[in-house]
């Protein structure tokens, strides 16, 4: 706990000007950390495979060591041997996809998250994702951003309410910097972290989100996270019926992934009864064998997802990628790997949408890629029940602003079906 600031300093920190300065500062710090996180993942991937993007060279020998392709089996195991003991020693019980822990800390612990959590999560997630783990970057960066914010607020002696607010700023900044999506970052913080909207808090969260995005743009390419080669438009009103069909398929895929994740988690809990630090090591051996036979699923999968949306694969391969990603991501997270569920959810949604798009192409006047992009938003909305975030993050990630209307339709369908079919979301199920 930090020393409380003097009366004058405390008065400034609780003023609108002070909170604005604090939010912008938090955003800048988390933005820099997000940039570092990106390069740590790429760096570890390069050391262990010889490539910063191994799926682009799927099945190849090690890039500079020349090891036979079977070396890929050892990569997740080596990574787990490094991060497993560290996680268990410094942050026991923190396995998983991190966002539920942030939600719990904000809503039940007054925004208090140990500062060491940021360092441990940064280390573990970099090795998990760079070492072939099938998960997303959003969970770790949300935890890292919230932990940094909580530590800063505690050092400044801020109140419980201010700590909660700062955690939301850190989470928004993490999403914004990672996906170059400042509006979606702010919506994520409000819908999922805070769970309530205050106009005043939203303004400060936006400041943190914009600050983080501006910082990340200085070090990373200022481009769409999913850089599609064409501008997408719905060319016929009748295609909205096909959009609804793609949304339905992606909704079922998103809900299915959510259920599979916790089914696998419970299954591993049932059969594994040894040392907690060794759990990700044992699981990584299974993951490594899986990656040897299906190397396209190495890591976060962003480049493969882009290939899916570009129409590089036939329907049978898209469905194989869908089920493979859902299973391997569930296994990665359940065994104790550090990664998020957002990336895998978008991946299975893109695959479900593209599969429908290719099947209905003879009756569609629009590009099949539209159905894949729509599927991404629908799957995330169904799994998370965060409709505003789902709409804005896909639009910002793809920069396909003309798809706002069909995306809203798809997200509305997905959220409604999710409310009808499930009691919990992919984030709240862990808390339950």
C-alpha positions in Angstrom: 0.0 0.0 0.0 1.4 3.4 -0.9 1.7 6.4 1.3 -1.4 8.7 1.1 -0.8 11.9 -0.8 -1.1 15.3 0.9 -4.4 17.0 1.1 -3.7 19.2 -1.8 -2.4 16.3 -4.0 -5.4 14.2 -3.0 -7.8 17.0 -3.9 -6.1 17.2 -7.4 -6.2 13.5 -7.9 -10.0 13.4 -7.2 -10.7 16.4 -9.4 -11.8 16.0 -13.0 -8.5 17.5 -14.2 -6.5 15.1 -12.0 -8.5 12.1 -13.1 -8.1 13.1 -16.7 -4.3 13.3 -16.3 -4.3 10.0 -14.5 -6.4 8.2 -17.1 -4.2 9.5 -19.9 -1.0 8.4 -18.0 -2.4 5.0 -17.3 -3.4 4.6 -21.0 0.1 5.6 -22.1 1.8 3.1 -19.7 -0.5 0.2 -20.7 0.0 1.1 -24.4 3.7 0.7 -24.0 3.3 -2.6 -22.2 1.0 -3.8 -24.9 3.6 -3.0 -27.5 6.2 -4.9 -25.4 3.8 -7.8 -25.1 3.4 -8.0 -28.9 7.2 -8.2 -29.4 7.7 -10.7 -26.6 5.3 -13.1 -28.2 6.9 -12.6 -31.6 10.4 -12.9 -30.1 9.7 -16.1 -28.3 8.0 -17.6 -31.4 11.1 -16.7 -33.4 13.5 -18.3 -30.9 11.5 -21.5 -30.6 10.5 -22.0 -34.3 12.7 -19.7 -36.3 9.7 -17.7 -37.5 7.6 -14.9 -36.0 4.6 -16.4 -37.6 5.0 -20.2 -37.8 1.6 -21.0 -39.3 2.7 -19.2 -42.5 5.4 -21.9 -42.7 3.3 -24.7 -41.2 5.1 -28.0 -41.0 8.5 -26.5 -41.9 11.8 -27.3 -40.1 13.1 -24.8 -37.5 13.9 -21.6 -39.3 17.6 -21.2 -38.3 18.5 -24.4 -36.4 17.3 -26.7 -39.1 15.6 -29.1 -36.7 13.1 -31.6 -38.2 9.4 -30.5 -38.1 8.9 -32.8 -35.1 10.7 -30.1 -33.0 7.3 -28.4 -32.7 6.2 -31.1 -30.1 8.8 -29.8 -27.7 8.1 -26.1 -28.1 4.9 -25.9 -25.9 6.6 -28.2 -23.3 9.7 -26.0 -23.0 7.5 -22.9 -22.7 5.4 -24.6 -19.9 8.5 -25.7 -18.0 9.5 -22.0 -17.8 6.2 -20.4 -17.0 4.4 -23.2 -15.0 6.6 -22.9 -11.8 6.6 -19.1 -12.0 2.8 -18.8 -12.2 2.3 -21.3 -9.3 4.9 -19.7 -7.1 3.9 -16.0 -7.5 0.2 -16.1 -8.4 -1.2 -19.6 -7.4 -4.7 -20.3 -8.7 -4.5 -17.6 -11.4 -4.6 -20.1 -14.3 -7.0 -19.3 -17.1 -8.2 -16.5 -19.3 -7.9 -13.6 -16.8 -10.9 -11.5 -17.7 -13.1 -13.2 -15.0 -10.5 -12.5 -12.4 -10.5 -8.8 -13.4 -14.3 -8.7 -13.2 -14.2 -10.3 -9.8 -11.5 -8.0 -8.5 -13.4 -4.9 -9.7 -16.9 -6.0 -8.5 -16.0 -7.8 -5.2 -12.5 -6.7 -4.2 -12.7 -3.0 -4.8 -10.3 -3.1 -7.7 -7.4 -4.5 -5.7 -5.1 -6.6 -7.9 -1.5 -7.4 -6.8 1.1 -5.6 -8.8 3.1 -8.8 -9.4 0.2 -10.2 -11.3 1.1 -7.9 -14.3 4.7 -9.2 -14.5 3.7 -12.8 -14.1 0.9 -12.6 -16.6 3.2 -10.8 -19.1 5.8 -13.5 -18.8 3.5 -16.5 -18.8 1.3 -15.2 -21.7 4.3 -14.3 -23.9 5.6 -17.9 -23.5 2.2 -19.5 -23.9 1.3 -17.7 -27.1 4.7 -17.5 -28.6 5.2 -21.2 -27.7 2.2 -22.4 -29.7 -0.6 -22.1 -27.2 -4.0 -21.6 -28.9 -5.4 -18.6 -27.1 -5.9 -14.9 -27.5 -4.0 -11.8 -26.4 -7.0 -9.9 -24.9 -7.2 -11.8 -21.6 -3.6 -11.3 -20.5 -3.5 -7.7 -21.6 -6.7 -6.9 -19.8 -5.3 -8.4 -16.6 -2.0 -6.7 -17.1 -3.6 -3.3 -17.7 -5.9 -3.6 -14.7 -3.1 -4.8 -12.4 -0.9 -1.9 -13.4 -3.7 0.6 -12.8 -4.6 -1.0 -9.5 -1.0 -0.8 -8.4 -0.7 2.9 -9.4 -4.0 3.7 -7.7 -2.9 1.9 -4.5 0.4 3.7 -4.4 -1.5 7.0 -4.7 -3.8 6.0 -1.8 -7.0 6.3 -3.9 -10.4 5.1 -2.7 -12.0 1.8 -3.6 -14.3 3.6 -6.1 -11.3 5.2 -7.8 -9.4 1.9 -7.9 -12.3 0.2 -9.7 -12.5 3.1 -12.1 -8.7 2.9 -12.8 -8.9 -0.9 -13.4 -11.5 -0.2 -16.1 -9.2 2.4 -17.6 -6.3 -0.1 -17.7 -8.5 -2.8 -19.3 -9.8 -0.4 -21.9 -6.2 0.7 -22.7 -5.1 -2.9 -23.1 -7.8 -3.7 -25.6 -7.3 -0.5 -27.4 -3.6 -0.8 -27.8 -3.7 -4.5 -28.7 -6.3 -4.3 -31.4 -6.0 -0.7 -32.4 -9.7 -0.3 -31.4 -10.2 2.6 -28.9 -13.9 2.7 -29.0 -14.3 -1.1 -28.5 -11.8 -0.9 -25.7 -13.9 1.6 -23.9 -17.1 -0.4 -24.5 -15.3 -3.6 -23.2 -14.4 -1.9 -20.0 -18.0 -0.6 -19.4 -19.9 -3.8 -20.5 -17.6 -6.5 -19.1 -15.4 -5.0 -16.4 -17.6 -2.4 -14.7 -21.0 -3.8 -15.8 -22.5 -0.3 -15.5 -22.4 2.9 -17.5 -21.6 6.3 -15.9 -21.2 9.2 -18.4 -18.4 10.7 -16.3 -16.5 7.4 -15.9 -16.9 6.7 -19.6 -15.2 10.0 -20.6 -12.1 9.1 -18.5 -12.1 5.5 -19.9 -12.2 7.0 -23.4 -9.2 9.2 -22.6 -7.2 6.1 -21.4 -8.3 4.1 -24.4 -7.3 6.8 -26.9 -4.0 7.5 -25.1 -3.1 3.8 -25.4 -4.0 3.6 -29.0 -1.9 6.6 -29.9 1.1 5.2 -28.1 0.8 1.8 -29.8 0.5 3.4 -33.2 4.0 4.9 -32.7 5.6 1.4 -32.5 3.2 -0.9 -34.4 1.7 -0.4 -37.9 -1.4 1.9 -37.9 -3.6 -0.6 -39.8 -6.6 -2.8 -39.2 -5.9 -5.8 -37.0 -7.7 -7.9 -39.6 -6.4 -6.2 -42.9 -8.8 -7.4 -45.5 -7.8 -6.8 -49.1 -11.2 -5.5 -50.2 -14.0 -3.2 -49.1 -17.1 -5.2 -48.1 -20.7 -4.2 -48.8 -24.0 -5.9 -48.7 -25.2 -5.5 -52.3 -28.7 -6.9 -52.0 -31.4 -6.6 -49.3 -32.1 -10.3 -49.7 -28.6 -11.0 -48.5 -29.7 -9.9 -45.0 -31.5 -13.2 -44.8 -28.2 -15.0 -45.5 -26.5 -12.7 -43.0 -29.0 -13.9 -40.4 -28.2 -17.5 -41.3 -24.5 -16.9 -40.9 -25.2 -15.2 -37.6 -27.1 -18.2 -36.4 -24.3 -20.6 -37.3 -21.7 -18.4 -35.7 -23.9 -18.0 -32.6 -24.0 -21.8 -32.2 -20.3 -22.0 -32.7 -19.6 -19.3 -30.1 -21.9 -20.9 -27.5 -20.5 -24.3 -28.4 -16.9 -23.1 -27.8 -17.9 -21.6 -24.5 -19.4 -24.9 -23.3 -16.5 -27.0 -24.7 -14.0 -24.8 -22.8 -15.4 -25.6 -19.4 -16.2 -29.2 -20.3 -12.5 -29.7 -21.1 -11.5 -27.8 -17.9 -13.7 -30.0 -15.7 -12.3 -33.1 -17.5 -8.7 -32.1 -16.8 -9.6 -31.3 -13.2 -11.1 -34.8 -12.9 -8.1 -36.7 -14.2 -5.1 -34.6 -13.1 -4.1 -34.8 -9.4 -0.4 -34.1 -9.4 1.6 -30.9 -8.8 -0.2 -27.8 -10.0 3.0 -26.3 -11.7 3.4 -29.5 -13.7 -0.2 -29.4 -15.1 0.7 -27.1 -18.1 3.8 -29.2 -18.8 1.9 -32.4 -19.0 -0.8 -30.7 -21.1 1.7 -29.1 -23.4 3.0 -32.5 -24.5 -0.5 -33.4 -25.8 -0.7 -29.9 -27.4 2.7 -30.3 -29.0 1.6 -33.6 -30.6 -1.6 -32.0 -31.9 0.4 -29.1 -33.4 2.7 -31.5 -35.2 -0.3 -33.0 -37.1 -2.1 -29.6 -37.4 0.6 -26.9 -37.4 -1.8 -24.3 -38.9 -3.2 -23.9 -35.4 0.1 -22.8 -33.8 -0.3 -19.7 -31.6 -2.9 -17.0 -31.7 -4.0 -17.9 -35.3 -4.5 -14.4 -36.6 -2.8 -15.0 -39.9 -4.7 -18.2 -40.5 -8.0 -16.4 -39.6 -7.1 -13.8 -42.3 -6.6 -16.6 -44.8 -10.0 -18.1 -43.9 -11.6 -14.7 -44.5 -9.7 -14.4 -47.8 -11.2 -17.6 -49.1 -8.0 -19.6 -49.2 -9.6 -22.8 -47.8 -12.5 -25.1 -49.0 -15.4 -25.7 -46.7 -14.1 -29.0 -45.3 -10.9 -27.4 -44.3 -12.7 -24.4 -42.7 -14.7 -26.8 -40.6 -11.6 -28.7 -39.6 -10.0 -25.4 -38.5 -13.1 -24.5 -36.6 -13.3 -27.7 -34.5 -9.5 -27.9 -34.2 -9.2 -24.3 -32.9 -12.1 -24.8 -30.5 -10.6 -28.0 -29.0 -7.0 -26.8 -28.9 -7.9 -23.4 -27.4 -10.0 -25.1 -24.8 -7.1 -27.4 -23.9 -4.5 -24.6 -23.9 -6.5 -22.5 -21.4 -7.8 -25.4 -19.3 -4.3 -27.0 -18.8 -3.1 -23.7 -17.3 -1.8 -21.7 -20.3 -2.0 -18.0 -20.1 -4.2 -16.6 -22.9 -7.6 -15.2 -23.6 -10.8 -16.6 -25.2 -11.6 -13.6 -27.4 -9.2 -14.6 -30.2 -10.4 -18.2 -30.4 -14.0 -17.1 -30.3 -13.5 -14.8 -33.3 -11.7 -17.6 -35.1 -14.5 -20.1 -34.7 -17.0 -17.4 -35.6 -15.1 -16.5 -38.8 -14.9 -20.1 -39.8 -18.6 -20.7 -39.1 -19.6 -17.6 -41.1 -17.3 -18.4 -44.0 -18.5 -21.9 -44.2 -22.1 -20.6 -44.6 -20.9 -17.9 -47.0 -19.3 -20.4 -49.3 -22.3 -22.7 -49.2 -24.8 -19.9 -50.0 -22.5 -18.1 -52.5 -24.7 -19.1 -55.6 -27.6 -17.1 -54.1 -25.6 -14.2 -52.7 -24.8 -10.9 -54.4 -22.2 -10.1 -51.8 -18.7 -11.3 -51.0 -18.3 -14.5 -48.9 -15.9 -12.5 -46.6 -18.9 -10.6 -45.3 -20.3 -13.7 -43.8 -17.0 -14.5 -42.1 -16.7 -11.0 -40.6 -20.3 -11.1 -39.5 -19.6 -14.5 -37.9 -16.8 -13.1 -35.8 -19.1 -10.5 -34.2 -22.0 -13.0 -33.7 -19.8 -15.6 -32.1 -18.3 -13.1 -29.6 -21.7 -11.6 -28.8 -23.1 -15.0 -28.2 -20.2 -16.1 -26.0 -19.8 -12.8 -24.0 -23.2 -11.1 -24.2 -21.4 -7.8 -24.7 -23.3 -6.5 -27.9 -21.8 -3.0 -28.1 -18.2 -4.4 -27.8 -19.0 -7.1 -30.4 -20.2 -4.5 -32.9 -17.5 -2.0 -32.5 -14.5 -4.2 -32.0 -15.1 -6.2 -35.3 -15.8 -3.0 -37.2 -12.6 -1.4 -35.8 -10.5 -4.5 -36.3 -11.5 -4.8 -39.9 -12.2 -1.1 -40.7 -15.3 -2.3 -42.6 -17.5 0.6 -41.5 -20.1 -0.2 -44.2 -21.0 -3.4 -42.3 -22.4 -1.7 -39.2 -26.0 -2.4 -40.1 -25.6 -6.2 -40.9 -23.3 -6.5 -37.9 -25.9 -5.0 -35.6 -28.4 -7.5 -37.0 -26.1 -10.4 -36.4 -25.1 -9.3 -32.9 -28.8 -8.8 -32.0 -29.6 -12.3 -33.2 -26.6 -13.8 -31.3 -27.3 -12.0 -28.1 -31.0 -12.9 -28.1 -30.3 -16.6 -28.8 -27.5 -16.6 -26.1 -29.9 -15.2 -23.5 -32.4 -17.9 -24.4 -30.0 -20.8 -24.4 -27.5 -20.1 -21.6 -27.5 -18.7 -18.1 -23.9 -17.6 -18.1 -21.3 -16.3 -20.5 -17.8 -17.5 -21.4 -16.5 -15.0 -18.8 -19.0 -15.5 -15.9 -19.1 -19.3 -16.1 -15.6 -19.4 -14.5 -16.9 -17.2 -11.6 -19.9 -19.5 -11.1 
